[in-house]
Amino acid sequence: MIRESLFQKFYFNWWRNIDKTLLFIVLLLFFLGLFFSLVSTSLVASDRLNTNNYLFFFKHLIFISLGIFTVFFLSCLKLEQLYLLSKVLFVLCFISLVLVPIIGIEVKGSKRWLDFYILPRFQPIELLKPFVIVMIASILNSKNASNLYLKYFLSFLLIFPIIVLLISQPDIGQSILIFAAWLALIFASGINLFLFFTFFGVIVSSLLYLVLYVSKFKYILIRFKSFFDPSSGNNYQSEKASEAIINGGFFGKGIGEGVLKNKVPEAHTDYIVSVISEEFGAVMIFVLLVIFLFFIYHIFKKLYLIEDNKIKLIIIGSGIIIFLQFLIHLGVNIRIFPTTGMTLPFLSYGGSSIIGTSILAGILLNLTKKNILK
């Protein structure tokens, strides 16, 4: 009875303070991802395994169940516990990222995953991203360093080895995402605009040098050429994705009627928007765009009710990561951007992506609770 009473007290306290609108959006996106996984991967599993089962769907169900548990767990923590756990997990995830070049698994020319056999294969950067945001915000809001420019320098030192490790994999897409989040945070902290654009110019120049003069990154130049000149080849996936969107029209071809999932490898991860558009039409992509826009609007609206600058920066960084990743994924699918291999938050198949997004969602739900707001 005592345990039951404590649980009820804890639960109702959590429910009373949690942002129910944000929680509903997160759960809605997860369940949409589960539904789209069912219709986009069942045939893939049958073709690859020569059996009529739903292997990928059940794996996705397990990942989403773990993701929802992660969201609930992180949203329940006290601020001090959340910050401490973030520091510990940042160190562990960073060590995992360091191990990738040494013992990582190479897939299609990129070494981005770890496989410890006792654990499912995972991509360390997906789990590291949320804690990078917390650590950057902690540095920028640190009381130990009074000089703001020193804080900018220290925060850059934090992300520099991460970006170097990502570039070595190579994973330019995630590198750009981490750097963009860092730029957003230092911009929000009140940096001088001249210094801000200097940082931006230096990094862009460095990336251009790598793409143009380092042989390891020639594949990026090839993707850009095929993006601007489709007749040059090397754009099979993006062409099929574009065809799927066009064939789907406004209302789609119907559930299970799409063919992209059988033509393009990993369509249920990197090209899930095209799969959805082919079967459910452009109207569903518009619905997803509205949901993500409302998501980012809702969390940014909370900034006016929060006095703690550290919390504000974490919310900004977490929101930027999710929304920018959505825009990049959407842009690649409709051929606004070259192919990057970026998953769609909440919806794409893949354990690392789902858990990483769940961590971001759990942090956001924790920091937008009523007992934290003014």
Secondary structure, 3 states (H helix, E strand, C coil): CHHHHHHHHHHHHHHHHCCHHHHHHHHHHHHHHHHHHHHHHHHHHHHHHCCCCCHHHHHHHHHHHHHHHHHHHHHHCCHHHHHHHHHHHHHHHHHHHHHHHHHCEEECCEEEEECCCCCCCECHHHHHHHHHHHHHHHHHCCCCCCCHHHHHHHHHHHHHHHHHHHHHCCCHHHHHHHHHHHHHHHHHCCCCHHHHHHHHHHHHHHHHHHHHHCHHHHHHHHHHHHHHCHHHCCCHHHHHHHHHHHHHCCCCCCCCCCCHHHHCCCHHHHCHHHHHHHHHCHHHHHHHHHHHHHHHHHHHHHHHHCCCHHHHHHHHHHHHHHHHHHHHHHHHHCCCCCCCCCCCCCCCCCHHHHHHHHHHHHHHHHHCCCCCCC
